[in-house]
Amino acid sequence: MVARRQPAFPTEVVRDPSVMDGAPVVSGTRIPAETVLAYLRAGQGPRDLFEDYPSLPLDGIEAVVAWAEAVYGPDWRLRSDTAPTGR
């Protein structure tokens, strides 16, 4: 197993029209934030995400959860739709 280091700068969810058609992604990757949310909503944990997405930064899950709370609100886990209410 490869040791993972904490990134020098905090990871965040970003939108860039040149990356994934502007869909929200984990910064520095092409991993859609909605994909991370789908894993979490399905009850899968960090290990599953890191195995399937080895380029996901260590704090990537925390960044997506913070983004989801800001965009969808505190009940983001219960939402089945993916239409954001803000941002």
Phi, psi and omega per residue, in radians:
M1 nan 2.377 -3.135
V2 -1.498 2.322 3.112
A3 -1.224 2.429 3.140
R4 -1.891 2.370 3.126
R5 -1.838 2.612 3.060
Q6 -1.197 2.355 3.134
P7 -1.135 2.687 -3.133
A8 -1.172 -0.573 3.128
F9 -2.056 2.494 3.138
P10 -1.049 2.446 3.101
T11 -1.364 2.563 3.077
E12 -2.482 2.963 3.073
V13 -1.637 2.258 -3.078
V14 -2.275 2.810 3.037
R15 -2.130 2.305 3.092
D16 -2.501 2.119 -3.096
P17 -0.996 -0.386 -3.131
S18 -1.548 -0.051 3.139
V19 -2.119 2.071 3.087
M20 0.914 0.691 3.115
D21 0.972 0.506 3.089
G22 1.472 0.078 3.083
A23 -1.156 2.576 3.100
P24 -1.086 2.231 -3.136
V25 -2.284 2.825 3.033
V26 -1.250 2.220 -3.063
S27 -0.955 2.446 -3.141
G28 1.394 0.057 -3.126
T29 -2.379 3.113 2.991
R30 -1.964 0.438 -3.111
I31 -1.524 1.989 3.135
P32 -1.128 2.410 3.092
A33 -1.025 -0.651 -3.131
E34 -1.124 -0.510 3.087
T35 -1.164 -0.762 3.100
V36 -1.088 -0.759 3.113
L37 -1.079 -0.686 3.134
A38 -1.065 -0.731 3.088
Y39 -1.057 -0.848 -3.089
L40 -1.138 -0.722 3.116
R41 -1.121 -0.508 3.140
A42 -1.450 0.004 3.104
G43 1.508 0.155 3.106
Q44 -1.452 2.605 -3.047
G45 -1.804 -3.085 -3.130
P46 -0.975 -0.683 -3.120
R47 -1.019 -0.769 3.113
D48 -1.051 -0.798 -3.135
L49 -1.099 -0.825 -3.110
F50 -1.174 -0.545 3.080
E51 -1.216 -0.720 -3.113
D52 -1.424 -0.453 -3.109
Y53 -2.305 1.306 -3.076
P54 -1.092 -0.310 3.117
S55 -1.479 -0.041 3.118
L56 -1.177 2.136 3.118
P57 -1.092 2.723 -3.120
L58 -0.967 -0.663 -3.128
D59 -1.660 0.241 -3.134
G60 -1.133 -0.682 3.140
I61 -1.155 -0.769 3.105
E62 -1.054 -0.696 3.132
A63 -1.114 -0.730 3.141
V64 -1.188 -0.694 3.116
V65 -1.110 -0.748 3.107
A66 -1.092 -0.726 3.103
W67 -1.102 -0.785 -3.121
A68 -1.078 -0.712 3.119
E69 -1.142 -0.633 3.129
A70 -1.269 -0.639 -3.060
V71 -1.545 -0.800 -3.047
Y72 -1.752 -0.334 -3.086
G73 1.710 3.110 -3.049
P74 -1.149 -0.316 -3.141
D75 -1.679 0.484 -3.078
W76 -0.996 -0.543 -3.124
R77 -1.164 -0.452 -3.084
L78 -1.508 -0.252 -3.085
R79 -1.299 2.343 3.076
S80 -1.783 -0.315 3.082
D81 -1.540 2.913 -3.131
T82 -2.110 0.296 3.127
A83 -1.442 1.990 -3.116
P84 -1.204 2.624 -3.141
T85 -1.646 -0.087 -3.132
G86 -2.743 -2.976 3.125
R87 0.795 nan nan
